[in-house]
Every structure is written in C-alpha cells, then in structure tokens.
C-alpha cells in the first residue's frame, strides 16, 4: 500500500513538473516572438534607473585618448519623439553585424506598441503608438526601399520621398536620426570575402548618386558569370574594382563631393582624402553609431541616446568565419593597405566611441552622486529626485574628465563575450549569428 501511494506521488510530481516546465517554455517563447507584450519593467519602454541592473563594462580609467572631441560631439541624448514625426534610419554596412542589430531594433526594443513581427515574413510592422506610420527605416521594417545596402548618399536623398509615398502625404517636418555599425576593417573584409566565396554578390545594389546609377565603365565587375563563388583570397584582393576595399568609408561619405563613381573627376589622392573627411564628419554627426567588437557598450549608448531600452542584453560572439581564417603577417598587411581609409576611419570611430561611453558613464555617476546627496541631506521622504539622464543639449559643464578624482576602477569584463574582454587591443572579429543568440536567450 505504501509503495502504491509512493508511486502515485512520484507520478503526480513528474506531471506537475512537466506542466510547469511547459508553461515556462511557452512564456519565454512568447516573449521572443512578441517582445514587449509582456513587460517586466518600464511600461512604455523608456529607460529608468529603477529597472536598470548595471550589466555594462566599467570604462577603463587608463584609456588614452587619441583625438580631441568637444562636448557637443560626446553628448548624445536626443529627444526622440516616437509619437511625433521622428524616424530612426539604419545605414546597414555589409558584414558589420547589422543583421543582428537590425533584428534587435524590431524584436528587442521595449515599446508601448512593439513591432509586429510575424513568422514567415521578412519584414515587421513598426507603427507609432498613436497612428499607423513607421518610426523605423531599416531592412526589417521598410525593406530595402532605397536599394540593397543603400549608402549615406543614397539614403539621405531617398528616405524622405519613400516615406512620403508610403504614407501618401507630404511631410517636411520629419526629423531623421541616422545610425550605423562599424567593424574592424580586416575582420569585416575577410567576412565579406567568405560571404562572396559562398555566392553572395549584392549585384542588385543601385549605387545611386547624383540622380543616376554608375555605368559599367565606372563600376566594372570583378568576375564573369552570375557570381564569384569559390574565389580565393588572393583573387579577392587582386581585383582593383572590388567594392569591399574601403567599403565603410565609401558607404558613409558623400559621394557627390568626388563625382560619384567617376574616378577621373578628382585626382586619386585628393579623392581619398575628401572621402575620408566626409565619412568622419557624417559619422560624427550621426545620432548614434556602434562597434561590432563592443556589443554591450553599443547597447548602452543606443539606450542612452534614444532613451529606449532593450528587453534582453546584447551578446558578444567572437567565433566567426573571419576568425577561422589563418593568415600570415604579409597577408594581413596587404588587407590593411587595401583598406587604408577604413583603417583610419575605424581608428577615429573607436576613439570617439570610447570617449562617448566614458563621458556618458561619468555623467550618470555625477548625477547619481548629486541625487544621493540631495536625498540624504534635504529630500529624505519628500520624493525628491534628480534624473540620471543628461539634459538635452546642455551637459552642464561636465567634461569627460572626472574632477572628483573618482575614476572608475578597471574591472574584468570576461563575463561579456564568453570570457573575452572588450578592452583588449587585440582584434575581436564578431559577426551576426542569430541562431547562437536564440540559443543563449
């Protein structure tokens, strides 16, 4: 009798365990498929200090700045009005992790009205909370409406007209916030080679500039036939028309300054300098840019810039196709020479990125100290509070240096990226692997 009773209890426990496990699994799955429907924090997606657990790396107090940037280039908090006329425009450069970041934008931002992403559909519907108009212009929301992997020259001339046509109205009051991702040039170049080797061409890209597409003479192809599958790295490097060379500079620069793809308009050396200077200016003036090698810092700066919060933290993955390529020093040097402009742009971008991160973290710490001081001396029990967000366009004289001498201690960031640190000078080739992210989530 006792044995029979024990068996019944065991069966009941197993059944209950299966039911509880199934419910938990469905909740997790539902939260991924329809992110933002079940919210466990801020009700409308806006970031507050109360529901923030500090998952972000501590700035390196020993970081040596290479460039001087005024406060206006470091302070990046915009009054993004999702219920107004503001639009985020994502400039997606090939092989920079843009696919994963693009999915974050449509599936992982906590919003009052989340994007509607349905199984089997390539695009999501990202409407404003108060009307059926999009707040996001990207591959996964509006598709390649300005052409496959449209660059800065194409997007700035195309986006307003496309939105007017989609929404059947003429609007001149929209405010566009351009964002992008950059990646270490050698890793990005190798990743593009491996992608082309598997048959990718991007030959449907328009490369529209000054109202026309380039002629075959202005933009020759590197291969004959339908694609360049199976090409060796040497063949990839030997093609003088390869758009992989300095791709990041070309896609961020105003190509109209150099006669678009007509190489005879401006001398080669002057053309290169004009493109680099233009790319730096456009990147600096963007509302936000991130770096593939610094996922958590990218998340932090996006959230602080737009006052939006992601549901799940970004993950750093360093096991990529580019990382699996064994190269000798001669080959690496050759790739760096082919991407000389990208190397200089990335060096500039990384320094600006690190300074922005350090500046924003220090501002938050000062605001927190001020809040604690006021609450402990004057406002206890009175609900007195100070926002941790910097005032828009008014940094309050707080420069990037810490006048209190309380530079944050350097910490181990090994928990981010599977035991690898974000602060090492070594190249961290990362790539978008949604399957890996899904598995981790």
C-alpha positions in Angstrom: 0.0 0.0 0.0 2.8 2.4 0.9 4.6 1.5 -2.3 1.4 2.2 -4.4 1.0 5.6 -2.7 4.6 6.5 -3.2 4.3 5.7 -6.9 1.2 7.9 -7.2 3.0 10.8 -5.6 6.0 10.4 -7.9 3.8 10.3 -11.0 1.9 13.4 -9.8 5.2 15.2 -9.1 6.5 14.4 -12.6 3.3 15.5 -14.2 3.3 18.8 -12.3 7.0 19.3 -13.2 6.2 18.8 -16.9 3.3 21.3 -16.7 5.3 23.9 -15.0 8.2 23.5 -17.4 5.9 23.7 -20.4 4.3 26.9 -19.1 7.8 28.5 -18.5 8.9 27.5 -22.0 5.8 29.0 -23.7 6.3 32.2 -21.7 9.9 32.5 -22.9 8.9 31.6 -26.5 6.0 34.1 -26.5 8.3 36.9 -25.1 10.7 36.3 -28.0 8.0 36.1 -30.7 6.1 39.1 -29.4 8.6 41.1 -27.5 7.3 44.0 -25.5 3.8 42.4 -25.0 4.9 41.0 -21.6 6.9 43.8 -19.9 8.7 43.3 -16.6 10.0 46.9 -16.3 9.1 50.3 -17.6 5.6 50.3 -19.0 6.4 52.3 -22.1 9.9 51.3 -23.0 11.5 54.5 -21.7 14.6 53.8 -19.6 14.5 54.5 -15.9 17.2 54.0 -13.3 14.9 51.9 -11.1 14.8 48.9 -13.5 18.4 49.1 -14.6 20.8 46.5 -13.4 24.3 47.5 -14.3 25.4 45.0 -16.9 27.7 47.3 -18.7 31.5 47.4 -18.6 33.3 49.9 -16.4 35.3 52.5 -18.5 39.0 52.0 -18.5 40.4 54.8 -16.3 43.7 54.4 -18.1 42.3 54.8 -21.6 44.5 57.2 -23.6 42.5 59.5 -26.0 43.9 59.9 -29.5 41.7 62.7 -30.8 40.1 65.8 -29.3 36.3 65.9 -29.4 34.3 68.8 -27.9 31.5 68.1 -25.6 28.9 68.6 -28.3 30.4 65.5 -30.1 30.4 63.4 -26.9 26.9 64.3 -25.6 24.4 62.2 -27.5 20.9 62.3 -25.9 18.2 63.1 -28.4 14.6 63.9 -27.8 13.3 61.1 -29.9 9.5 61.6 -30.3 8.1 58.2 -31.4 4.6 59.7 -31.3 5.7 62.7 -33.4 7.5 62.8 -36.7 10.9 61.4 -35.8 12.4 58.5 -37.7 15.4 56.3 -37.0 17.2 55.4 -40.2 19.6 52.4 -40.0 22.5 52.5 -42.5 23.4 48.8 -42.8 27.0 48.3 -44.0 27.7 44.7 -45.1 29.3 42.3 -42.7 29.3 44.6 -39.6 26.8 42.6 -37.6 24.0 44.7 -38.9 21.6 41.8 -39.4 21.6 41.0 -35.6 21.4 44.7 -34.7 18.5 45.2 -37.2 16.7 42.3 -35.5 17.3 43.9 -32.1 15.6 47.1 -33.4 12.4 45.3 -34.4 12.2 42.4 -31.9 14.1 43.5 -28.8 13.2 47.2 -28.0 10.7 47.6 -25.2 7.9 49.8 -26.7 4.4 50.8 -25.8 3.4 49.2 -29.2 6.0 46.7 -30.2 6.8 46.0 -33.8 4.5 43.3 -35.3 6.9 40.5 -36.5 5.0 37.5 -37.9 6.5 34.1 -38.6 7.5 33.6 -42.2 7.6 37.3 -43.0 10.8 39.1 -43.7 9.6 42.5 -42.5 8.0 43.7 -39.3 5.4 46.5 -39.0 6.8 49.2 -36.7 4.0 51.7 -36.2 3.9 54.6 -33.9 1.7 54.1 -30.8 -0.8 56.7 -31.9 -1.1 56.1 -35.7 -0.1 53.8 -38.5 3.1 55.4 -39.5 6.6 53.9 -39.2 9.2 55.3 -36.8 12.0 53.0 -38.1 13.5 52.9 -41.6 15.5 49.7 -41.9 15.8 46.3 -43.7 13.5 44.6 -41.3 10.8 47.3 -41.1 10.6 49.0 -44.5 12.8 46.6 -46.5 15.5 47.7 -49.0 13.3 50.6 -50.1 16.3 52.7 -51.2 18.2 49.8 -52.7 20.1 46.9 -51.3 22.5 48.1 -48.6 21.9 51.7 -49.6 24.8 54.1 -48.5 24.7 57.5 -46.9 24.5 59.2 -50.3 21.5 57.1 -51.4 19.6 57.2 -48.1 19.8 60.9 -47.5 18.4 61.6 -50.9 15.8 58.8 -50.9 14.3 58.3 -47.5 12.1 61.4 -47.3 10.5 60.6 -50.7 10.0 57.0 -49.9 8.2 57.7 -46.6 6.0 60.4 -48.3 5.0 57.8 -50.9 4.4 55.0 -48.4 2.3 57.3 -46.1 0.6 59.1 -49.0 1.3 62.5 -47.6 4.0 65.2 -47.9 5.8 66.0 -44.8 8.6 68.4 -44.4 8.8 68.3 -40.6 10.2 64.8 -40.1 13.4 64.6 -38.1 15.7 61.8 -39.3 18.2 60.2 -36.9 20.8 58.2 -38.8 22.5 55.3 -37.1 25.1 52.6 -38.2 27.6 50.0 -37.1 31.3 49.8 -37.9 33.6 46.8 -37.6 37.4 46.2 -37.6 38.3 46.5 -41.3 40.4 43.4 -41.6 37.7 41.2 -39.9 35.0 42.8 -42.0 37.0 42.3 -45.2 37.6 38.7 -44.5 34.0 38.1 -43.6 32.9 39.7 -46.9 35.3 37.5 -48.8 33.9 34.4 -47.2 30.4 35.6 -48.0 31.2 36.3 -51.6 33.0 32.9 -51.8 29.7 31.3 -50.9 27.9 33.0 -53.8 26.8 36.5 -52.5 27.1 39.3 -55.0 24.8 42.3 -53.9 24.7 43.0 -57.6 21.2 44.4 -57.2 22.5 47.3 -55.3 21.7 50.6 -57.1 24.7 52.8 -56.1 22.5 55.8 -57.0 24.4 59.1 -56.9 23.5 62.5 -58.4 20.4 61.1 -59.8 21.9 58.1 -61.8 23.5 54.7 -61.4 27.1 54.2 -62.4 28.0 53.0 -65.9 29.7 49.6 -66.4 32.9 51.5 -67.2 32.7 53.5 -63.9 31.9 50.4 -61.9 33.4 47.2 -63.6 32.8 43.8 -62.0 35.5 41.5 -60.6 34.1 38.3 -62.1 32.4 36.8 -65.1 29.2 34.9 -64.8 26.5 35.0 -62.2 28.7 35.2 -59.1 32.2 34.9 -57.7 31.7 31.8 -55.7 34.8 29.8 -54.9 37.2 32.8 -55.3 40.4 32.6 -53.4 41.5 35.4 -51.0 44.3 36.2 -53.4 41.8 36.7 -56.3 39.6 38.8 -54.0 42.5 41.1 -53.1 43.8 41.4 -56.7 40.7 42.9 -58.2 41.2 46.7 -58.4 37.4 47.3 -58.7 36.5 45.3 -55.6 33.9 47.4 -53.6 35.0 45.5 -50.4 38.1 47.8 -50.4 37.4 50.7 -48.0 33.7 49.9 -48.1 32.9 51.6 -44.8 34.4 54.9 -45.9 32.6 54.8 -49.2 29.3 54.0 -47.6 29.5 56.8 -45.1 30.9 59.5 -47.3 29.0 62.0 -49.5 30.0 60.6 -52.9 28.7 63.7 -54.7 31.8 65.5 -53.5 34.1 63.4 -55.7 31.9 63.0 -58.8 30.3 59.7 -57.5 31.9 56.7 -59.3 33.7 58.7 -62.0 37.3 58.3 -61.0 38.5 60.9 -63.5 36.7 63.8 -61.8 39.1 64.2 -58.9 42.8 63.1 -58.6 43.2 59.9 -56.7 44.9 61.2 -53.6 42.6 64.2 -53.2 39.6 61.9 -53.8 40.7 59.6 -51.0 41.1 62.5 -48.5 37.8 64.0 -49.4 36.0 60.7 -48.9 37.7 60.1 -45.6 37.0 63.6 -44.3 33.4 63.3 -45.4 32.9 59.9 -43.8 34.4 61.1 -40.5 32.1 64.1 -40.5 28.9 62.1 -41.3 29.8 59.5 -38.7 30.4 62.2 -36.1 27.1 63.9 -36.9 25.0 60.8 -36.7 22.7 60.4 -33.8 24.4 57.1 -32.9 26.9 54.5 -34.1 28.1 51.3 -32.6 31.1 49.0 -33.0 30.7 45.3 -33.6 33.5 44.5 -31.2 31.8 46.2 -28.3 28.3 44.9 -28.1 27.4 45.9 -24.5 28.8 49.4 -24.9 26.9 49.7 -28.2 23.7 48.7 -26.4 24.4 51.2 -23.6 25.0 54.1 -25.9 21.9 53.4 -28.0 19.7 53.2 -24.9 21.1 56.5 -23.5 20.9 58.2 -26.9 17.2 57.4 -27.6 16.0 56.8 -24.1 14.7 53.4 -25.2 15.6 50.1 -23.5 16.3 46.7 -25.0 14.5 43.7 -23.4 17.4 41.4 -23.5 21.1 42.3 -23.3 23.4 42.2 -26.4 25.8 39.2 -26.5 29.4 39.3 -27.7 30.2 36.4 -30.1 33.8 36.0 -31.3 33.6 32.7 -33.0 33.1 33.9 -36.6 34.0 32.8 -40.1 36.5 35.6 -40.3 38.1 34.4 -37.0 38.6 31.0 -38.6 40.9 32.2 -41.3 44.6 31.7 -40.7 46.7 34.5 -42.1 50.3 35.3 -42.2 51.5 38.9 -41.4 52.1 39.6 -45.1 48.5 38.9 -46.0 47.2 41.0 -43.1 49.4 43.9 -44.1 48.1 43.6 -47.6 44.5 43.7 -46.4 45.3 46.8 -44.3 46.8 48.5 -47.3 43.8 47.8 -49.4 41.6 49.2 -46.6 43.8 52.1 -45.6 41.0 54.6 -45.5 38.8 52.2 -43.5 41.6 51.6 -41.0 41.9 55.3 -40.4 38.2 55.7 -40.1 37.8 52.9 -37.7 40.7 54.2 -35.5 38.9 57.6 -35.4 35.5 55.9 -34.7 36.8 53.7 -32.0 38.3 56.6 -30.1 35.1 58.7 -30.4 33.1 55.7 -29.3 35.2 55.0 -26.2 35.2 58.7 -25.3 31.4 58.9 -25.7 31.0 55.8 -23.5 33.3 57.2 -20.8 31.7 60.6 -20.9 28.1 59.2 -20.6 29.0 56.9 -17.7 30.7 59.6 -15.8 27.8 61.9 -16.3 25.5 59.3 -14.9 27.7 58.8 -11.9 27.8 62.5 -11.2 24.0 62.7 -11.4 23.7 59.7 -9.1 26.0 61.3 -6.6 24.0 64.5 -6.7 20.8 62.7 -6.3 22.1 60.7 -3.3 23.5 63.9 -1.7 20.1 65.8 -2.1 18.1 62.8 -0.8 20.4 62.3 2.3 20.6 66.0 3.3 17.4 67.7 2.1 14.9 65.4 0.5 14.5 62.3 2.6 10.9 61.1 2.5 9.9 64.0 0.2 10.2 62.2 -3.1 13.0 64.5 -4.2 14.8 63.1 -7.2 17.3 64.0 -9.9 17.2 62.4 -13.3 20.2 60.3 -14.3 19.7 61.4 -17.8 21.8 64.4 -19.0 19.7 67.4 -20.1 19.3 67.5 -23.9 21.9 69.8 -25.4 23.0 71.0 -22.0 25.8 69.0 -20.4 26.1 71.4 -17.6 29.8 72.0 -17.9 30.6 68.4 -17.1 33.5 67.4 -19.3 34.8 63.9 -19.9 37.3 64.2 -17.1 36.4 63.3 -13.5 37.2 66.4 -11.4 36.5 64.5 -8.2 39.3 62.1 -8.8 37.0 59.2 -8.6 37.9 57.5 -11.8 36.0 54.2 -12.0 38.1 51.1 -11.2 39.1 48.9 -14.0 37.2 45.6 -13.9 37.3 42.3 -15.6 34.8 42.1 -18.4 35.3 38.5 -19.0 31.7 37.7 -18.5 30.9 39.5 -21.7 31.8 37.6 -24.8 32.5 34.2 -23.3 35.5 35.1 -21.2 37.0 37.7 -23.6 37.4 41.3 -22.7 36.1 44.2 -24.7 39.1 46.4 -23.7 41.9 44.4 -25.2 43.7 45.8 -28.1 43.5 42.5 -30.0 41.1 42.2 -32.9 37.8 40.8 -31.9 36.1 39.6 -35.1 32.4 39.3 -34.4 29.6 38.6 -36.7 25.8 38.2 -36.6 24.8 34.7 -35.6 21.1 34.8 -34.7 20.9 31.1 -34.1 23.6 31.5 -31.4 21.8 34.4 -29.8 18.5 32.5 -29.8 20.2 29.5 -28.1 21.7 31.8 -25.5 18.3 33.6 -25.0 
